[in-house]
Amino acid sequence: MIKKIIKHCASVMSKWLNGKNAIAKDDSEYGFHLIDTEEKLHDLIKKLRNEKEIAVDLESNSLYSYHARICLMQISTRKENYVVDTLLIKNISDIDEVFSNARIRKVLHGAYYDIEMFYKCAGIQIRNLFDTQIAASFTGETKTGLSSLVEKNFGIHLEKKYQKSNWAIRPLPPAMIQYAISDTKYLLPLFDILKKQLNEKNRFEWVIEECELLTESVIYEKKKIKSIKGTGKIPKKYLPIVEAIIEFRENIAKEKDIPPFRILDRETIFKIATMEHPDIKKLRDLTVRCRMIQKHIPEILEIIKNARNKPVKNKTIHKKKVYSNECLKRSENLHLWRLEKAKLLGIQPHLILSHQQIDSLVSMDVRTIQDIEKNTCLKKWQKTVFGKDLYSILTSS
């Protein structure tokens, strides 16, 4: 036994030192099949055509590169686990045949980033999505992370230490591959449990609609204006400086292929923008830990000077809405109703109605129940389940 362990360790170390792919071995002892050629990918596609549901996840290098890439794709069926090395297979678009097939259910967890990456990097569109994180929230779970759900339902602790690793490195250590597989191997059994719970509560169709809207929002989402969180707390006079520095940071990040936050973090940007009487020395001292920005200090000082008298360009900044007393009363009543309904159903209030939906409702001229039906901000399941309640609230206040 000891000899076998020594032999195995020596083999792995040899591959590592020789720069070979550490996951090149397609062996049952690792619990997965490696897909590292287009031929193998096409064979996998043929197998997946016959599946009713598959579990999917991916790993990328978004924390290490400006131009993020899909570095690994994991797929689990009821019987097998597959790891697709998307750095070795340059074109994975053929698998869209499976992902866009509405007959095959795709089970993912926290799917937004994954389906965005699939579409952006490979033109792959996912149809018939079931997001286990969304599903868990509609069953009443407050801890909806995959680790929490797997531990609660299967008594298995998932190691998450590789969550922020660089998946573009090669060779990949076997431990990282095991981590990657764990993100899909439990999803189908978890799907079964959540589906049963949702059906018992008559909420399965709610989740299906939420998942459909999620896939559509990613595919048709408009290009966002580059910004960072927290600008709302910055005095308006400093916002042109913040915007100018963000744009400058973006250009450097793109050129060096490095995530923007690694060039200059949010807190430092705010400190630079609000600095009184900035000069070269002050800026160097403030950015001493931001190694990549040090040689650009003179440029930043010039940016600050030029931006001081410029108007705010960020179109996402709006004046605070002013509501009539009637609208304020409606809003208050909707918020109270939302809290009561959330408590009754055992789910979080934002799942009942979002703030955006409440804003849309209070501004409506509601005269008939059909007016509620015409509201494009509400989802079909919300209209069906809450339509009469909303009509009553909006016509009585």
N, C-alpha and C positions, 0 to 999 in steps of 0.2 A: 504493500500500500504506500509506504514512504517513498519507495523508488518511483512509483507512478506519479506521485505529487511532485517530486524533484524533477522528473522528466517533463511533466507538464509545465512547470514554472520556467524551466530552461528553454522550452520551446517558445513560450510567450515572450521571454526576455530576448531571445534571438531575433524574433520578428521585430520587436521594438527597436533593437539596436541596428538592424538592417534597414529600417525605415519602411517596412512593409505594412500593409493594412492589418491592424490587429484584429479586425473582424472578418478577415478573409476566410477564416475557417467556418464552414457551414456544418456545424456539428450539433447533435441533439443535446449535448451536455450544456450548451448555452441556451437552449430552449427557443431557437429562432432559425429561420432560413434567410440567408443573406442574398439579396438581389443587387448585383453589382455590374450587370451587363444588360444591354437592351434586349438580348435574347431571353434572359431570365425574366425581365420585366414583362415581356409579351406572354411568356408562359404563366406568369402570375395573373395577368389580366384575364386570361382564359379561365383560370380557376375562380377568380372573383366574380365572373359573369353569373355563376350559378349560386352565389350566396344571396340570402335574403337580407342580411345585415352584416356590416363590417365595422370595426373600430379603427379610428384613424387619428394620428397625431404627427406632428413634425417638430424638428429642432432646427434652429437657425443660428446665425452669427450676428444678430441685430445689436447685441451689446458690444460688438467688437468691430463693426463695419458700418459705414454710412450706406453703402449699397448692399443691404442685407440679402442673403441668399438662403434658400432651403438647403440645409446640409444633410438632413437625414429625414426619412419618412418611415413611420412605423404603421403597420397594418396588422390587425388581429382578426381572425375568423373564430368560429366556435371551437376549432380544433388546432389551428396553427397560428404562429406569430412570424411576421416577415419584417425584415429591416432593409429598406431600400437606400443604398448609398447614392444620393442624388448629386454628389460631387463627381462620382465616377461615371454616372449615366447623365450625359449632358442634356438630353431631351427626355423629359418625363411626361410630356403633354399627352401621349397616347393613353395614359391612365385616366384621362378625362372621360373616356368612354364609360368607365365604371362610376366615377364620381358624379357625372351628370345624368346617370341612369336613375330615374325617379323610382324604379322598382326596387332598387337596392337601398336600404336605409344606411346612412352614414352616421355613426355614433362618435361624437367628439366631446371633449370637456373644455369649457371656456373657449368656444370655437372662433370667436371674432378674429383674433390675430391669425389663426391657422388658415381660415378661408380667405382672408385678405392676402396672405402670402401666396397661397395657391393661385389666386387669380392674378395677382401682380407679377409673380415670377414665372408662371407657366401657362397663364390663360385658362387655368382649370376652374370650373364652376361646380360647386357642390349643390346637388339637389337631394331632397328628402333627408334633411339634417335633423338629428336629434342631439341636442346639447344637454348633457347630463347635469351641467351646472345650473342651467335655466330650469330644468326639470326638478332638481332638488329644491330650488327656491320655491317652487309652486307646491311642493309637498309640505312645506313649512320648515324646512331645514334652515338654520341660520349659519351653520358652518358648511359652506358649499364647496370648499377646496377638495380636490381629488383625494389628497391624503386623508383628510377627515372622513370622507365618505367611505373610502376603502377600509379604513380602520374600524369604523362603526359597523359596517355591513359584513365584513369578512374577517375582522380581527387581525389584519395584516398591516404592519407599519411600513410605509413607503419612504425610502431614503431620498431626500430632496437636495442633497448637497451639490448635485451637478446641475441644478436648475439654471444657474447663471454662467455655465461653462461655455467655452468657445467650441462650438460643434463643427467648426471648419478645420480644426486640427486633424492631422493624420500622422501616425496611426491613432485610432480611438482606443482607449483602454477598455477592456471587457466590462469593467464596472460601470462605465458610462453607457455602454450598450444595454446592460441589464437595467439601468435606470430608465433608458428610453423605452424599452419593452414594457416596463411596469406601467407606463402611461397609457397603454392600450389593452394589455392582457386582462384587465379587470373591468373594462368598460361595458362589454356585452352582458356579463352577469349583473352589473350595476344597472344597466338599461332594463333588464327584466324586472328587477326589484322596483325601480322607479315607475315603470310602466304600470305595474300592478297597483301601486299606491295611487297613482294619478287616476287610473280607471275607477278605483274605489271612491275617489272624491269627485269624479266626473270632470276632471281637469286635463285629461290627456290632450284633447283637441286645443285647449288653450296653449299648451306648450308647443304643439305642432305649428300653430299660427305664429307664435313668437319666433320659432326657429326659421320659418319661411321668411318672415320680415327681416331677420338678422342677415340671411344670405343676400336678400335683395339690397339691404342697406350698404353692404360691403361692395357689391358689384356696381351699384349706381351712385355711390357716394361721390359728391363733388370734391374736387381738390381743396384741401384745407389750407388756410393761411397759416404760414409758419408762426408759431407763438409758443409761449411757455405758461404754465400754470402760475397763478399768483399775481398776475399783472393788475388784477382788480384792486389790490391793496396798495398799489404804487400811486402816488399823487400824479394827476393827469399831466402836469408840466414835464415829468420825467419820461413819459411813455415814448416820445419820439426817439429818445436816446436808447431806451430798451429795445425798440424795434430795429434801430440801426445796428446795434451790437449783435442782435440775433441774426440779422441778415449777414453781417460780416463773419460771424461764427459759422453760419451755414455754408458759406463759400469755402472757408478753410476746411471744414469737415468733409465736404464733397471732394475737394482736391486731394486730400490725404486719405480719403476713404476711411474715416474714423467717425464714430457717433458724435454728434454735436456736444453732448453733455461731457464728453471726455476732453473737449477743447476748453470749454468754459462752463462751469455749473451755474444753475439758476440763481443761487444766493449771491454768488460773486457778481453776476450781471446786474442784479438789483443794487448791490453796494456801489458798483462803478457808476451806475446811472444817477444815484442820489448823492454822490460824493460832492462835497463843497470844495471849490477851488482845486480841481484835479491837476496834477502835474505828473511828469515822468516817474519821479521817485515814489509818489503815493501809489500810482498804478502798479509799479513793479512790486512794491511791498504787499499790496492787496492781492496780487495774482501770483505770488511767489510759488504756490503749489501747482499752478496751472502752467506746467513747463512749456507746452506747445504754443502758448500765447505770448510768452515773454519777448520774443523778437518782434512782435507786432504792437508793442506798447505805443510807439509814436503814432502809428496808424489809428489806434483806439482813441488816443488823445484828440486827434484831428476829427475823428467821427463824433466825439462828444461835442466839440466846438461847433461843428456844422449842424448837428441835430438839435441844438438847444432852442433855436427859433423856428423849427419846422413844425407844421401841424401834425396831429395824430393821423397815421395812415391806416391803422388796423381797423378793418371794417367790422370786426367782431365786437367792438366796444360800442355799446348802445346807451342812450340816455335811459334812466329809470322810467318805466311806464307809470303813468298817472291814471288811476282808476276812479270811477265814480263811486259814490257811497253804496249804490245798488250792487255794483260789481264786487266791491269789497265784502259786502254781506254774503253774496253768492259764494265767493272764494272761501270765506270763513265756514259757511255751511258745508261746502264740499270737503274741506279739510277735516271737519268733525265727522262727517259721514264716512270718509275714507278710513279714519282711525278705528271707528266702530266696526266697519266691514272687515278690515284687516284682522282685528282681534277675533271676530267671529269665524273667519276662514282660517286663521292661524298662519297667515303669511305677512310679509313685510308690506307696509302701506304703499310704497312706490310701485308695487306690482298691481295694485288696484287702479290707481291713477297716478301718472307722473305730474310734476309741477307744470310741465309744458302743456299737458292735456287739460289741467285745471284752468290755466291761463286761457286756453282756447275756448273752453266751455263758458267761462264767466263773461266773455265778450260777445257771446252769441245772442241773437234775438230768437228765443225759443217760444214757439206758440203751439206746436204739435209734437207728438212723439216722433214724427217723420223728420223733424229738424235735428233730432239727436242722431237719427240714422244717416243723415247727410254729412255729419261731422267727419272729416277725413283724418282727423288726429286720433280718433278712437279706433281701436281694433275691433274686428268682428265679434270676438268672444266677449269683449267688454260691452258692446252694444246689446248682445243677446242676454247677458247675465245681469247687467246693471242699467240697461236702458230706461226702464220704468222708474227706477230710483232717481236717476239723474234728471229725468223729465220732471218728476215731482219736486225735486230740490230747486231746479232752475225756474220753475213757474210759480213757486210759492214764496220766493224771496223778492 
